[in-house]
Amino acid sequence: MPEVQSSASGDAVVGMPEDLPDYAVTARALWTKNNSAFTAGTARDRWSQDEIRWGVWKTPEAEIQILPDLHGKDVIELGCGTAYFGAWLKKRGARRVVGVDVTPAQLETARTMNEEFGLGLEFIEANAEEVPLPDASFDLVFSEYGASIWCDQFKWIPEAARLLRPGGELVFMRNTDFEMVASTDEERITERLVQPLKGMHRLNWFSEDESSEFHISASEMFRLLRRTGFEVLDWRELYAADDAVDHPFYSYVPAEWARRWPSEEIWRARKRRPPRGREH
Amino acid sequence: MPRRLPDYAIRNREVWTVSNANYTAASAHDSWAQEEITWGRWNTPESEIKFLPDLHGLEVIELGCGTAYFGAWLKKHGARRVLGVDITPAQLDTAREMNEEFGLGLEFLKANAEAVPLPDESFDLAFSEYGASLWCDPDRWIPEAARLLRPGGELVFMRSTDLEMVCSADNERIGRQLLRPLKGMHRLDWTDDEVGPSTEFHISHSELFQVLRRAGFEVLDFRELYAAEDAVDHPYYQYVTAEWARQWPSEEVWRARKPELAKSRRRRS
């Protein structure tokens, strides 16, 4: 199994030489390819955008208002990719934004943009299931289709809890149960139940590029968050707007499908304070 | 004060009058006699999922109790008081008959669970298994449950899943096709050749989560239930097959708590 190499820009790879899990290796290969096919080319537009928009259907944060107040917050983005969302969080008042990703090509784009826009983000090349940073060092852990779909939730969610200060929040976007049960290896999502939801956890895709995603049902996600010490504050499923058009790159779910069934969802949870802790 | 029933309550009352004659009256005796608490169509044992709070000494209201077998189980498992609310006189007649036979001392009230003629904060647990949770409007019955609960009281209910509702057709067994949009789902009017037209309410699980939060609840638990490997099709509620429900959840349970008042002392039983 290949080990993580130092990134080309010379930033230190923090921590010990890692044994990356097989799914992180295939995810890195996929995102190296996606970076040259799409994300590197669109990063500048996204970084320059001032409005926060969520996911494939670009749902405006102004409309759903699910993010906590970002002012003065220390934020870590798990699976940041080109870190456009982290950039938006910084523009909205976050004090510090650290982006973690396992794909050097994506981090290089992120660093180039960070230099160009002068936003002062920090980056770490690491697997979000095992972040080489101390406990309780962030106020917000965030992921938009990052760790939330490419990492094992039984590893990355406890890791998010570890990284958060008591009272800190976890906000992430992932696919819905509906999208996953109707998904195949083919070019487009179906309108049928084709994958059992029972026992769903790791899904291996073999079309074009081999990759693995992780998905557990919404009720299992709810219970995992509770068990990990979170209170679930919000949970929203998002539909494509009436005038939405198919995404130029993530074309797997057509807008017409996502107007009828939710294809993406956002969770917001708060790390409970210790029982005898003082409330502010 | 006269309370006019909404149109859907009248339709549903007719359906449950027929269903009581077809099935629930005859099966009530066996259900009341059962000692173990089991959930829903697939008879999932409570001892397996451990979903209910400690029932000892609790005052319970069951919203849409039907023949009240679940209320009877809650009483047997320690509830101090169980009051069953239903709009269908035929179902309540069966419930009263069983209550007399088994001597469990339940109370019954004929009312729409969206507007229960009882004072605020008079129960510790509001409960529904395919009752109000299905046949009443969640925008009405959930705030009503919140009103009836004391601070720190809990709401526990079972209903159908989003996947079941999206794959559901009129007068046919459930299939694998996504037949109806989830977006905007709220009231569903069914035709049924056997029992007549009925109206169910269903909002998506994330919308339900938000209705609970807006009504002031903290959501404590949420579970989707599958049919067990050896489950067989239900003798009366045949609409969802065991084979389907082994792969996709057809029913789900929710548990939520009304917060204690900020400065109130914790109640001890």
Interface residues (C-beta under 8 A of the other chain):
Chain A: D177 F178 V181 A182 E191 R192 L193 V194 P196 L197 K198 S217 A218 S219 E220 F222 R223 R226 E231 V232 L233 D234 W235 R236 E237 Y239 R259 R260 W261 P262 E265
Chain B: D162 L163 V166 C167 R176 Q177 L178 P181 L182 K183 S204 H205 S206 E207 F209 Q210 R213 E218 V219 L220 D221 F222 R223 E224 Y226 R246 Q247 W248 P249 E252
